[in-house]
């Protein structure tokens, strides 16, 4: 994992922070399962599972909490 794609958690706005949280979540999945063919094969299962979608939302929320804390909750 030599490429540096995340130089900082600092964002200018909460919207950018939320988008970063989504990126972190998606990257986490790619690092966990690097085989794109397997990911695409499994997609129909989790895309139609309310449990899986809720779990994915929780991961995004946790990542957003981390980004928000790193940004001082955008208080200036």
mmCIF file of the N, C-alpha and C atoms, coordinates in Angstrom:
data_MODEL
# 
_entry.id   MODEL 
# 
loop_
_atom_site.group_PDB 
_atom_site.id 
_atom_site.type_symbol 
_atom_site.label_atom_id 
_atom_site.label_alt_id 
_atom_site.label_comp_id 
_atom_site.label_asym_id 
_atom_site.label_entity_id 
_atom_site.label_seq_id 
_atom_site.pdbx_PDB_ins_code 
_atom_site.Cartn_x 
_atom_site.Cartn_y 
_atom_site.Cartn_z 
_atom_site.occupancy 
_atom_site.B_iso_or_equiv 
_atom_site.pdbx_formal_charge 
_atom_site.auth_seq_id 
_atom_site.auth_comp_id 
_atom_site.auth_asym_id 
_atom_site.auth_atom_id 
_atom_site.pdbx_PDB_model_num 
ATOM 1   N N  . UNK A 1 1  ? 0.841   -1.173  0.000  1.00 0.00 ? 1  UNK A N  1 
ATOM 2   C CA . UNK A 1 1  ? 0.000   0.000   0.000  1.00 0.00 ? 1  UNK A CA 1 
ATOM 3   C C  . UNK A 1 1  ? 0.891   1.242   0.000  1.00 0.00 ? 1  UNK A C  1 
ATOM 4   N N  . UNK A 1 2  ? 1.616   1.417   -1.048 1.00 0.00 ? 2  UNK A N  1 
ATOM 5   C CA . UNK A 1 2  ? 2.603   2.486   -1.103 1.00 0.00 ? 2  UNK A CA 1 
ATOM 6   C C  . UNK A 1 2  ? 2.011   3.840   -1.470 1.00 0.00 ? 2  UNK A C  1 
ATOM 7   N N  . UNK A 1 3  ? 0.890   3.853   -2.177 1.00 0.00 ? 3  UNK A N  1 
ATOM 8   C CA . UNK A 1 3  ? 0.373   5.160   -2.595 1.00 0.00 ? 3  UNK A CA 1 
ATOM 9   C C  . UNK A 1 3  ? -0.245  5.902   -1.418 1.00 0.00 ? 3  UNK A C  1 
ATOM 10  N N  . UNK A 1 4  ? 0.087   7.186   -1.317 1.00 0.00 ? 4  UNK A N  1 
ATOM 11  C CA . UNK A 1 4  ? -0.470  8.030   -0.268 1.00 0.00 ? 4  UNK A CA 1 
ATOM 12  C C  . UNK A 1 4  ? -1.662  8.768   -0.846 1.00 0.00 ? 4  UNK A C  1 
ATOM 13  N N  . UNK A 1 5  ? -2.841  8.384   -0.424 1.00 0.00 ? 5  UNK A N  1 
ATOM 14  C CA . UNK A 1 5  ? -4.056  9.014   -0.952 1.00 0.00 ? 5  UNK A CA 1 
ATOM 15  C C  . UNK A 1 5  ? -4.755  9.840   0.109  1.00 0.00 ? 5  UNK A C  1 
ATOM 16  N N  . UNK A 1 6  ? -4.295  9.747   1.354  1.00 0.00 ? 6  UNK A N  1 
ATOM 17  C CA . UNK A 1 6  ? -4.953  10.464  2.444  1.00 0.00 ? 6  UNK A CA 1 
ATOM 18  C C  . UNK A 1 6  ? -3.920  11.281  3.221  1.00 0.00 ? 6  UNK A C  1 
ATOM 19  N N  . UNK A 1 7  ? -3.604  12.463  2.716  1.00 0.00 ? 7  UNK A N  1 
ATOM 20  C CA . UNK A 1 7  ? -2.592  13.272  3.401  1.00 0.00 ? 7  UNK A CA 1 
ATOM 21  C C  . UNK A 1 7  ? -3.101  13.896  4.701  1.00 0.00 ? 7  UNK A C  1 
ATOM 22  N N  . UNK A 1 8  ? -4.418  13.994  4.853  1.00 0.00 ? 8  UNK A N  1 
ATOM 23  C CA . UNK A 1 8  ? -4.965  14.661  6.030  1.00 0.00 ? 8  UNK A CA 1 
ATOM 24  C C  . UNK A 1 8  ? -6.448  14.334  6.174  1.00 0.00 ? 8  UNK A C  1 
ATOM 25  N N  . UNK A 1 9  ? -6.938  14.418  7.397  1.00 0.00 ? 9  UNK A N  1 
ATOM 26  C CA . UNK A 1 9  ? -8.379  14.302  7.642  1.00 0.00 ? 9  UNK A CA 1 
ATOM 27  C C  . UNK A 1 9  ? -9.052  15.667  7.671  1.00 0.00 ? 9  UNK A C  1 
ATOM 28  N N  . UNK A 1 10 ? -8.282  16.713  7.525  1.00 0.00 ? 10 UNK A N  1 
ATOM 29  C CA . UNK A 1 10 ? -8.807  18.073  7.605  1.00 0.00 ? 10 UNK A CA 1 
ATOM 30  C C  . UNK A 1 10 ? -9.572  18.415  6.322  1.00 0.00 ? 10 UNK A C  1 
ATOM 31  N N  . UNK A 1 11 ? -10.792 18.910  6.496  1.00 0.00 ? 11 UNK A N  1 
ATOM 32  C CA . UNK A 1 11 ? -11.616 19.363  5.376  1.00 0.00 ? 11 UNK A CA 1 
ATOM 33  C C  . UNK A 1 11 ? -12.147 20.753  5.700  1.00 0.00 ? 11 UNK A C  1 
ATOM 34  N N  . UNK A 1 12 ? -12.563 21.455  4.677  1.00 0.00 ? 12 UNK A N  1 
ATOM 35  C CA . UNK A 1 12 ? -13.062 22.817  4.883  1.00 0.00 ? 12 UNK A CA 1 
ATOM 36  C C  . UNK A 1 12 ? -14.485 22.868  5.417  1.00 0.00 ? 12 UNK A C  1 
ATOM 37  N N  . UNK A 1 13 ? -15.284 21.884  5.065  1.00 0.00 ? 13 UNK A N  1 
ATOM 38  C CA . UNK A 1 13 ? -16.706 21.912  5.443  1.00 0.00 ? 13 UNK A CA 1 
ATOM 39  C C  . UNK A 1 13 ? -17.155 20.547  5.935  1.00 0.00 ? 13 UNK A C  1 
ATOM 40  N N  . UNK A 1 14 ? -18.257 20.516  6.682  1.00 0.00 ? 14 UNK A N  1 
ATOM 41  C CA . UNK A 1 14 ? -18.826 19.224  7.072  1.00 0.00 ? 14 UNK A CA 1 
ATOM 42  C C  . UNK A 1 14 ? -19.210 18.364  5.862  1.00 0.00 ? 14 UNK A C  1 
ATOM 43  N N  . UNK A 1 15 ? -19.695 18.980  4.805  1.00 0.00 ? 15 UNK A N  1 
ATOM 44  C CA . UNK A 1 15 ? -20.045 18.224  3.595  1.00 0.00 ? 15 UNK A CA 1 
ATOM 45  C C  . UNK A 1 15 ? -18.820 17.493  3.046  1.00 0.00 ? 15 UNK A C  1 
ATOM 46  N N  . UNK A 1 16 ? -17.705 18.199  2.952  1.00 0.00 ? 16 UNK A N  1 
ATOM 47  C CA . UNK A 1 16 ? -16.470 17.562  2.496  1.00 0.00 ? 16 UNK A CA 1 
ATOM 48  C C  . UNK A 1 16 ? -16.041 16.470  3.473  1.00 0.00 ? 16 UNK A C  1 
ATOM 49  N N  . UNK A 1 17 ? -16.267 16.703  4.765  1.00 0.00 ? 17 UNK A N  1 
ATOM 50  C CA . UNK A 1 17 ? -15.952 15.703  5.768  1.00 0.00 ? 17 UNK A CA 1 
ATOM 51  C C  . UNK A 1 17 ? -16.782 14.447  5.611  1.00 0.00 ? 17 UNK A C  1 
ATOM 52  N N  . UNK A 1 18 ? -18.058 14.620  5.306  1.00 0.00 ? 18 UNK A N  1 
ATOM 53  C CA . UNK A 1 18 ? -18.924 13.465  5.096  1.00 0.00 ? 18 UNK A CA 1 
ATOM 54  C C  . UNK A 1 18 ? -18.499 12.694  3.851  1.00 0.00 ? 18 UNK A C  1 
ATOM 55  N N  . UNK A 1 19 ? -18.156 13.414  2.803  1.00 0.00 ? 19 UNK A N  1 
ATOM 56  C CA . UNK A 1 19 ? -17.684 12.751  1.582  1.00 0.00 ? 19 UNK A CA 1 
ATOM 57  C C  . UNK A 1 19 ? -16.386 11.996  1.841  1.00 0.00 ? 19 UNK A C  1 
ATOM 58  N N  . UNK A 1 20 ? -15.506 12.568  2.673  1.00 0.00 ? 20 UNK A N  1 
ATOM 59  C CA . UNK A 1 20 ? -14.286 11.866  3.049  1.00 0.00 ? 20 UNK A CA 1 
ATOM 60  C C  . UNK A 1 20 ? -14.621 10.604  3.844  1.00 0.00 ? 20 UNK A C  1 
ATOM 61  N N  . UNK A 1 21 ? -15.602 10.685  4.735  1.00 0.00 ? 21 UNK A N  1 
ATOM 62  C CA . UNK A 1 21 ? -16.018 9.516   5.508  1.00 0.00 ? 21 UNK A CA 1 
ATOM 63  C C  . UNK A 1 21 ? -16.500 8.398   4.592  1.00 0.00 ? 21 UNK A C  1 
ATOM 64  N N  . UNK A 1 22 ? -17.222 8.744   3.555  1.00 0.00 ? 22 UNK A N  1 
ATOM 65  C CA . UNK A 1 22 ? -17.687 7.740   2.589  1.00 0.00 ? 22 UNK A CA 1 
ATOM 66  C C  . UNK A 1 22 ? -16.488 7.136   1.857  1.00 0.00 ? 22 UNK A C  1 
ATOM 67  N N  . UNK A 1 23 ? -15.553 7.987   1.464  1.00 0.00 ? 23 UNK A N  1 
ATOM 68  C CA . UNK A 1 23 ? -14.354 7.495   0.785  1.00 0.00 ? 23 UNK A CA 1 
ATOM 69  C C  . UNK A 1 23 ? -13.575 6.548   1.691  1.00 0.00 ? 23 UNK A C  1 
ATOM 70  N N  . UNK A 1 24 ? -13.421 6.918   2.961  1.00 0.00 ? 24 UNK A N  1 
ATOM 71  C CA . UNK A 1 24 ? -12.727 6.044   3.910  1.00 0.00 ? 24 UNK A CA 1 
ATOM 72  C C  . UNK A 1 24 ? -13.428 4.689   4.012  1.00 0.00 ? 24 UNK A C  1 
ATOM 73  N N  . UNK A 1 25 ? -14.735 4.725   4.064  1.00 0.00 ? 25 UNK A N  1 
ATOM 74  C CA . UNK A 1 25 ? -15.513 3.493   4.182  1.00 0.00 ? 25 UNK A CA 1 
ATOM 75  C C  . UNK A 1 25 ? -15.352 2.616   2.951  1.00 0.00 ? 25 UNK A C  1 
ATOM 76  N N  . UNK A 1 26 ? -15.425 3.223   1.786  1.00 0.00 ? 26 UNK A N  1 
ATOM 77  C CA . UNK A 1 26 ? -15.285 2.464   0.545  1.00 0.00 ? 26 UNK A CA 1 
ATOM 78  C C  . UNK A 1 26 ? -13.883 1.897   0.400  1.00 0.00 ? 26 UNK A C  1 
ATOM 79  N N  . UNK A 1 27 ? -12.885 2.697   0.756  1.00 0.00 ? 27 UNK A N  1 
ATOM 80  C CA . UNK A 1 27 ? -11.502 2.223   0.701  1.00 0.00 ? 27 UNK A CA 1 
ATOM 81  C C  . UNK A 1 27 ? -11.280 1.069   1.668  1.00 0.00 ? 27 UNK A C  1 
ATOM 82  N N  . UNK A 1 28 ? -11.934 1.141   2.814  1.00 0.00 ? 28 UNK A N  1 
ATOM 83  C CA . UNK A 1 28 ? -11.821 0.048   3.778  1.00 0.00 ? 28 UNK A CA 1 
ATOM 84  C C  . UNK A 1 28 ? -12.299 -1.266  3.199  1.00 0.00 ? 28 UNK A C  1 
ATOM 85  N N  . UNK A 1 29 ? -13.392 -1.209  2.459  1.00 0.00 ? 29 UNK A N  1 
ATOM 86  C CA . UNK A 1 29 ? -13.913 -2.414  1.813  1.00 0.00 ? 29 UNK A CA 1 
ATOM 87  C C  . UNK A 1 29 ? -12.917 -2.915  0.766  1.00 0.00 ? 29 UNK A C  1 
ATOM 88  N N  . UNK A 1 30 ? -12.369 -1.999  -0.030 1.00 0.00 ? 30 UNK A N  1 
ATOM 89  C CA . UNK A 1 30 ? -11.417 -2.398  -1.073 1.00 0.00 ? 30 UNK A CA 1 
ATOM 90  C C  . UNK A 1 30 ? -10.151 -3.009  -0.483 1.00 0.00 ? 30 UNK A C  1 
ATOM 91  N N  . UNK A 1 31 ? -9.686  -2.487  0.644  1.00 0.00 ? 31 UNK A N  1 
ATOM 92  C CA . UNK A 1 31 ? -8.504  -3.057  1.286  1.00 0.00 ? 31 UNK A CA 1 
ATOM 93  C C  . UNK A 1 31 ? -8.811  -4.432  1.877  1.00 0.00 ? 31 UNK A C  1 
ATOM 94  N N  . UNK A 1 32 ? -10.029 -4.584  2.402  1.00 0.00 ? 32 UNK A N  1 
ATOM 95  C CA . UNK A 1 32 ? -10.424 -5.849  3.003  1.00 0.00 ? 32 UNK A CA 1 
ATOM 96  C C  . UNK A 1 32 ? -10.640 -6.924  1.945  1.00 0.00 ? 32 UNK A C  1 
ATOM 97  N N  . UNK A 1 33 ? -11.252 -6.543  0.808  1.00 0.00 ? 33 UNK A N  1 
ATOM 98  C CA . UNK A 1 33 ? -11.497 -7.485  -0.282 1.00 0.00 ? 33 UNK A CA 1 
ATOM 99  C C  . UNK A 1 33 ? -10.990 -6.848  -1.574 1.00 0.00 ? 33 UNK A C  1 
ATOM 100 N N  . UNK A 1 34 ? -9.712  -7.035  -1.885 1.00 0.00 ? 34 UNK A N  1 
ATOM 101 C CA . UNK A 1 34 ? -9.139  -6.372  -3.059 1.00 0.00 ? 34 UNK A CA 1 
ATOM 102 C C  . UNK A 1 34 ? -9.568  -6.958  -4.406 1.00 0.00 ? 34 UNK A C  1 
ATOM 103 N N  . UNK A 1 35 ? -10.209 -8.110  -4.402 1.00 0.00 ? 35 UNK A N  1 
ATOM 104 C CA . UNK A 1 35 ? -10.638 -8.746  -5.648 1.00 0.00 ? 35 UNK A CA 1 
ATOM 105 C C  . UNK A 1 35 ? -11.950 -8.121  -6.128 1.00 0.00 ? 35 UNK A C  1 
ATOM 106 N N  . UNK A 1 36 ? -11.859 -7.282  -7.155 1.00 0.00 ? 36 UNK A N  1 
ATOM 107 C CA . UNK A 1 36 ? -13.038 -6.566  -7.667 1.00 0.00 ? 36 UNK A CA 1 
ATOM 108 C C  . UNK A 1 36 ? -14.115 -7.536  -8.160 1.00 0.00 ? 36 UNK A C  1 
ATOM 109 N N  . UNK A 1 37 ? -13.702 -8.651  -8.719 1.00 0.00 ? 37 UNK A N  1 
ATOM 110 C CA . UNK A 1 37 ? -14.675 -9.634  -9.211 1.00 0.00 ? 37 UNK A CA 1 
ATOM 111 C C  . UNK A 1 37 ? -15.523 -10.188 -8.059 1.00 0.00 ? 37 UNK A C  1 
ATOM 112 N N  . UNK A 1 38 ? -14.886 -10.462 -6.944 1.00 0.00 ? 38 UNK A N  1 
ATOM 113 C CA . UNK A 1 38 ? -15.612 -10.960 -5.775 1.00 0.00 ? 38 UNK A CA 1 
ATOM 114 C C  . UNK A 1 38 ? -16.547 -9.872  -5.246 1.00 0.00 ? 38 UNK A C  1 
ATOM 115 N N  . UNK A 1 39 ? -16.063 -8.647  -5.179 1.00 0.00 ? 39 UNK A N  1 
ATOM 116 C CA . UNK A 1 39 ? -16.910 -7.541  -4.715 1.00 0.00 ? 39 UNK A CA 1 
ATOM 117 C C  . UNK A 1 39 ? -18.167 -7.408  -5.565 1.00 0.00 ? 39 UNK A C  1 
ATOM 118 N N  . UNK A 1 40 ? -17.995 -7.434  -6.870 1.00 0.00 ? 40 UNK A N  1 
ATOM 119 C CA . UNK A 1 40 ? -19.151 -7.295  -7.759 1.00 0.00 ? 40 UNK A CA 1 
ATOM 120 C C  . UNK A 1 40 ? -20.087 -8.497  -7.663 1.00 0.00 ? 40 UNK A C  1 
ATOM 121 N N  . UNK A 1 41 ? -19.519 -9.665  -7.429 1.00 0.00 ? 41 UNK A N  1 
ATOM 122 C CA . UNK A 1 41 ? -20.332 -10.872 -7.277 1.00 0.00 ? 41 UNK A CA 1 
ATOM 123 C C  . UNK A 1 41 ? -21.190 -10.803 -6.014 1.00 0.00 ? 41 UNK A C  1 
ATOM 124 N N  . UNK A 1 42 ? -20.646 -10.231 -4.942 1.00 0.00 ? 42 UNK A N  1 
ATOM 125 C CA . UNK A 1 42 ? -21.366 -10.149 -3.671 1.00 0.00 ? 42 UNK A CA 1 
ATOM 126 C C  . UNK A 1 42 ? -22.347 -8.982  -3.602 1.00 0.00 ? 42 UNK A C  1 
ATOM 127 N N  . UNK A 1 43 ? -22.180 -7.999  -4.468 1.00 0.00 ? 43 UNK A N  1 
ATOM 128 C CA . UNK A 1 43 ? -22.999 -6.781  -4.391 1.00 0.00 ? 43 UNK A CA 1 
ATOM 129 C C  . UNK A 1 43 ? -24.498 -7.035  -4.334 1.00 0.00 ? 43 UNK A C  1 
ATOM 130 N N  . UNK A 1 44 ? -25.063 -7.908  -5.177 1.00 0.00 ? 44 UNK A N  1 
ATOM 131 C CA . UNK A 1 44 ? -26.519 -8.120  -5.104 1.00 0.00 ? 44 UNK A CA 1 
ATOM 132 C C  . UNK A 1 44 ? -26.986 -8.597  -3.729 1.00 0.00 ? 44 UNK A C  1 
ATOM 133 N N  . UNK A 1 45 ? -26.140 -9.363  -3.035 1.00 0.00 ? 45 UNK A N  1 
ATOM 134 C CA . UNK A 1 45 ? -26.520 -9.851  -1.707 1.00 0.00 ? 45 UNK A CA 1 
ATOM 135 C C  . UNK A 1 45 ? -26.620 -8.716  -0.701 1.00 0.00 ? 45 UNK A C  1 
ATOM 136 N N  . UNK A 1 46 ? -25.583 -7.887  -0.625 1.00 0.00 ? 46 UNK A N  1 
ATOM 137 C CA . UNK A 1 46 ? -25.624 -6.825  0.389  1.00 0.00 ? 46 UNK A CA 1 
ATOM 138 C C  . UNK A 1 46 ? -26.450 -5.629  -0.047 1.00 0.00 ? 46 UNK A C  1 
ATOM 139 N N  . UNK A 1 47 ? -26.624 -5.434  -1.330 1.00 0.00 ? 47 UNK A N  1 
ATOM 140 C CA . UNK A 1 47 ? -27.417 -4.299  -1.810 1.00 0.00 ? 47 UNK A CA 1 
ATOM 141 C C  . UNK A 1 47 ? -28.896 -4.451  -1.479 1.00 0.00 ? 47 UNK A C  1 
ATOM 142 N N  . UNK A 1 48 ? -29.315 -5.682  -1.248 1.00 0.00 ? 48 UNK A N  1 
ATOM 143 C CA . UNK A 1 48 ? -30.720 -5.947  -0.945 1.00 0.00 ? 48 UNK A CA 1 
ATOM 144 C C  . UNK A 1 48 ? -30.940 -6.402  0.490  1.00 0.00 ? 48 UNK A C  1 
ATOM 145 N N  . UNK A 1 49 ? -29.959 -6.174  1.330  1.00 0.00 ? 49 UNK A N  1 
ATOM 146 C CA . UNK A 1 49 ? -30.045 -6.600  2.722  1.00 0.00 ? 49 UNK A CA 1 
ATOM 147 C C  . UNK A 1 49 ? -30.113 -5.379  3.629  1.00 0.00 ? 49 UNK A C  1 
ATOM 148 N N  . UNK A 1 50 ? -31.235 -5.223  4.342  1.00 0.00 ? 50 UNK A N  1 
ATOM 149 C CA . UNK A 1 50 ? -31.334 -4.062  5.219  1.00 0.00 ? 50 UNK A CA 1 
ATOM 150 C C  . UNK A 1 50 ? -30.296 -4.128  6.338  1.00 0.00 ? 50 UNK A C  1 
ATOM 151 N N  . UNK A 1 51 ? -29.916 -5.329  6.761  1.00 0.00 ? 51 UNK A N  1 
ATOM 152 C CA . UNK A 1 51 ? -28.888 -5.453  7.789  1.00 0.00 ? 51 UNK A CA 1 
ATOM 153 C C  . UNK A 1 51 ? -27.536 -4.964  7.265  1.00 0.00 ? 51 UNK A C  1 
ATOM 154 N N  . UNK A 1 52 ? -27.195 -5.365  6.054  1.00 0.00 ? 52 UNK A N  1 
ATOM 155 C CA . UNK A 1 52 ? -25.918 -4.962  5.470  1.00 0.00 ? 52 UNK A CA 1 
ATOM 156 C C  . UNK A 1 52 ? -25.881 -3.453  5.205  1.00 0.00 ? 52 UNK A C  1 
ATOM 157 N N  . UNK A 1 53 ? -26.993 -2.911  4.740  1.00 0.00 ? 53 UNK A N  1 
ATOM 158 C CA . UNK A 1 53 ? -27.038 -1.470  4.473  1.00 0.00 ? 53 UNK A CA 1 
ATOM 159 C C  . UNK A 1 53 ? -26.961 -0.662  5.762  1.00 0.00 ? 53 UNK A C  1 
ATOM 160 N N  . UNK A 1 54 ? -27.597 -1.163  6.809  1.00 0.00 ? 54 UNK A N  1 
ATOM 161 C CA . UNK A 1 54 ? -27.506 -0.500  8.108  1.00 0.00 ? 54 UNK A CA 1 
ATOM 162 C C  . UNK A 1 54 ? -26.075 -0.556  8.629  1.00 0.00 ? 54 UNK A C  1 
ATOM 163 N N  . UNK A 1 55 ? -25.422 -1.697  8.482  1.00 0.00 ? 55 UNK A N  1 
ATOM 164 C CA . UNK A 1 55 ? -24.029 -1.837  8.915  1.00 0.00 ? 55 UNK A CA 1 
ATOM 165 C C  . UNK A 1 55 ? -23.122 -0.887  8.129  1.00 0.00 ? 55 UNK A C  1 
ATOM 166 N N  . UNK A 1 56 ? -23.357 -0.769  6.834  1.00 0.00 ? 56 UNK A N  1 
ATOM 167 C CA . UNK A 1 56 ? -22.558 0.148   6.020  1.00 0.00 ? 56 UNK A CA 1 
ATOM 168 C C  . UNK A 1 56 ? -22.762 1.593   6.469  1.00 0.00 ? 56 UNK A C  1 
ATOM 169 N N  . UNK A 1 57 ? -23.996 1.940   6.786  1.00 0.00 ? 57 UNK A N  1 
ATOM 170 C CA . UNK A 1 57 ? -24.278 3.288   7.283  1.00 0.00 ? 57 UNK A CA 1 
ATOM 171 C C  . UNK A 1 57 ? -23.575 3.544   8.605  1.00 0.00 ? 57 UNK A C  1 
ATOM 172 N N  . UNK A 1 58 ? -23.496 2.535   9.443  1.00 0.00 ? 58 UNK A N  1 
ATOM 173 C CA . UNK A 1 58 ? -22.797 2.678   10.720 1.00 0.00 ? 58 UNK A CA 1 
ATOM 174 C C  . UNK A 1 58 ? -21.306 2.922   10.513 1.00 0.00 ? 58 UNK A C  1 
ATOM 175 N N  . UNK A 1 59 ? -20.712 2.240   9.554  1.00 0.00 ? 59 UNK A N  1 
ATOM 176 C CA . UNK A 1 59 ? -19.297 2.443   9.262  1.00 0.00 ? 59 UNK A CA 1 
ATOM 177 C C  . UNK A 1 59 ? -19.057 3.872   8.777  1.00 0.00 ? 59 UNK A C  1 
ATOM 178 N N  . UNK A 1 60 ? -19.918 4.367   7.900  1.00 0.00 ? 60 UNK A N  1 
ATOM 179 C CA . UNK A 1 60 ? -19.796 5.751   7.428  1.00 0.00 ? 60 UNK A CA 1 
ATOM 180 C C  . UNK A 1 60 ? -19.928 6.715   8.604  1.00 0.00 ? 60 UNK A C  1 
ATOM 181 N N  . UNK A 1 61 ? -20.894 6.464   9.484  1.00 0.00 ? 61 UNK A N  1 
ATOM 182 C CA . UNK A 1 61 ? -21.106 7.342   10.635 1.00 0.00 ? 61 UNK A CA 1 
ATOM 183 C C  . UNK A 1 61 ? -19.885 7.361   11.552 1.00 0.00 ? 61 UNK A C  1 
ATOM 184 N N  . UNK A 1 62 ? -19.289 6.219   11.790 1.00 0.00 ? 62 UNK A N  1 
ATOM 185 C CA . UNK A 1 62 ? -18.089 6.159   12.629 1.00 0.00 ? 62 UNK A CA 1 
ATOM 186 C C  . UNK A 1 62 ? -16.950 6.923   11.979 1.00 0.00 ? 62 UNK A C  1 
ATOM 187 N N  . UNK A 1 63 ? -16.782 6.740   10.679 1.00 0.00 ? 63 UNK A N  1 
ATOM 188 C CA . UNK A 1 63 ? -15.732 7.488   9.975  1.00 0.00 ? 63 UNK A CA 1 
ATOM 189 C C  . UNK A 1 63 ? -16.014 8.986   10.004 1.00 0.00 ? 63 UNK A C  1 
ATOM 190 N N  . UNK A 1 64 ? -17.279 9.368   9.895  1.00 0.00 ? 64 UNK A N  1 
ATOM 191 C CA . UNK A 1 64 ? -17.620 10.796  9.958  1.00 0.00 ? 64 UNK A CA 1 
ATOM 192 C C  . UNK A 1 64 ? -17.316 11.355  11.343 1.00 0.00 ? 64 UNK A C  1 
ATOM 193 N N  . UNK A 1 65 ? -17.576 10.580  12.391 1.00 0.00 ? 65 UNK A N  1 
ATOM 194 C CA . UNK A 1 65 ? -17.230 11.026  13.745 1.00 0.00 ? 65 UNK A CA 1 
ATOM 195 C C  . UNK A 1 65 ? -15.733 11.301  13.850 1.00 0.00 ? 65 UNK A C  1 
ATOM 196 N N  . UNK A 1 66 ? -14.931 10.424  13.271 1.00 0.00 ? 66 UNK A N  1 
ATOM 197 C CA . UNK A 1 66 ? -13.480 10.582  13.307 1.00 0.00 ? 66 UNK A CA 1 
ATOM 198 C C  . UNK A 1 66 ? -13.049 11.847  12.572 1.00 0.00 ? 66 UNK A C  1 
ATOM 199 N N  . UNK A 1 67 ? -13.596 12.049  11.376 1.00 0.00 ? 67 UNK A N  1 
ATOM 200 C CA . UNK A 1 67 ? -13.251 13.229  10.582 1.00 0.00 ? 67 UNK A CA 1 
ATOM 201 C C  . UNK A 1 67 ? -13.723 14.501  11.287 1.00 0.00 ? 67 UNK A C  1 
ATOM 202 N N  . UNK A 1 68 ? -14.926 14.470  11.830 1.00 0.00 ? 68 UNK A N  1 
ATOM 203 C CA . UNK A 1 68 ? -15.456 15.642  12.537 1.00 0.00 ? 68 UNK A CA 1 
ATOM 204 C C  . UNK A 1 68 ? -14.570 16.004  13.727 1.00 0.00 ? 68 UNK A C  1 
ATOM 205 N N  . UNK A 1 69 ? -14.164 15.005  14.488 1.00 0.00 ? 69 UNK A N  1 
ATOM 206 C CA . UNK A 1 69 ? -13.290 15.271  15.637 1.00 0.00 ? 69 UNK A CA 1 
ATOM 207 C C  . UNK A 1 69 ? -11.960 15.857  15.176 1.00 0.00 ? 69 UNK A C  1 
ATOM 208 N N  . UNK A 1 70 ? -11.403 15.321  14.093 1.00 0.00 ? 70 UNK A N  1 
ATOM 209 C CA . UNK A 1 70 ? -10.133 15.838  13.562 1.00 0.00 ? 70 UNK A CA 1 
ATOM 210 C C  . UNK A 1 70 ? -10.257 17.289  13.126 1.00 0.00 ? 70 UNK A C  1 
ATOM 211 N N  . UNK A 1 71 ? -11.449 17.701  12.763 1.00 0.00 ? 71 UNK A N  1 
ATOM 212 C CA . UNK A 1 71 ? -11.689 19.061  12.282 1.00 0.00 ? 71 UNK A CA 1 
ATOM 213 C C  . UNK A 1 71 ? -12.262 19.968  13.363 1.00 0.00 ? 71 UNK A C  1 
ATOM 214 N N  . UNK A 1 72 ? -12.211 19.533  14.606 1.00 0.00 ? 72 UNK A N  1 
ATOM 215 C CA . UNK A 1 72 ? -12.759 20.345  15.681 1.00 0.00 ? 72 UNK A CA 1 
ATOM 216 C C  . UNK A 1 72 ? -14.227 20.639  15.479 1.00 0.00 ? 72 UNK A C  1 
ATOM 217 N N  . UNK A 1 73 ? -14.911 19.691  14.845 1.00 0.00 ? 73 UNK A N  1 
ATOM 218 C CA . UNK A 1 73 ? -16.341 19.824  14.542 1.00 0.00 ? 73 UNK A CA 1 
ATOM 219 C C  . UNK A 1 73 ? -16.652 21.115  13.783 1.00 0.00 ? 73 UNK A C  1 
ATOM 220 N N  . UNK A 1 74 ? -15.676 21.586  13.024 1.00 0.00 ? 74 UNK A N  1 
ATOM 221 C CA . UNK A 1 74 ? -15.772 22.759  12.148 1.00 0.00 ? 74 UNK A CA 1 
ATOM 222 C C  . UNK A 1 74 ? -16.137 24.030  12.895 1.00 0.00 ? 74 UNK A C  1 
ATOM 223 N N  . UNK A 1 75 ? -15.795 24.073  14.163 1.00 0.00 ? 75 UNK A N  1 
ATOM 224 C CA . UNK A 1 75 ? -15.973 25.306  14.937 1.00 0.00 ? 75 UNK A CA 1 
ATOM 225 C C  . UNK A 1 75 ? -14.783 26.198  14.666 1.00 0.00 ? 75 UNK A C  1 
ATOM 226 N N  . UNK A 1 76 ? -15.042 27.406  14.314 1.00 0.00 ? 76 UNK A N  1 
ATOM 227 C CA . UNK A 1 76 ? -13.941 28.345  14.028 1.00 0.00 ? 76 UNK A CA 1 
ATOM 228 C C  . UNK A 1 76 ? -14.028 29.517  14.974 1.00 0.00 ? 76 UNK A C  1 
# 
